[in-house]
Amino acid sequence: MFIHQIPSFIPALFPRFTWSKAADRQIYLTFDDGPTPEITDFVLECLAEYNAKATFFCIGKNAQAHPALIQRIQDAGHSIGNHTMHHSNAWKMDYASYESDCQQCEAIFSALNIQSIGFRPPYGRITRNLYQNRTDVFMWSVLTGDYNAQLSTDKILHSVLPLLKPGAIVVMHDSVKAFPHLRSILPAILAHCQLLNLPLSAL
């Protein structure tokens, strides 16, 4: 069974991180793992159609490889965050190496004139050192599961649309793996939020 909504006890265990913005009326759409040619372009076109703003947690090596896409994200008024240089898993490396990977991403951001809004750990993997040393971490309250080939698009939408409430931080992925679902669920989520008059903002 895929869990789309983060259980409330998890944010309570890690209150230094941002899991939602319950006091806000906005919905916060976020996209991990890009930028990816064509797919990030598709996302940007969908967001523009609905006058929506979002946040892209970018992998450093992808940002380095596709600076024109980074510029397009920024020109459209979206925000960008650090998702490590190589999509690194904090559970599979020592903290010094992990932090070095994060700093490599920040160096790429600096070279591309990106003002990072903060950090999201790949796979949502948290360690004690990560929790103790970083306060700029954005997690999420709603996980679409767009990357999961075992889920159907209809199942994702049936589960996720009722969770789109004010203050929710929603995770999608502008990646090749996620695109078979993303190309259908993103327009549906945007239309749903428009119908409910829920603003879509960047973090």
Disulfide bonds with the S-S distance in Angstrom:
none
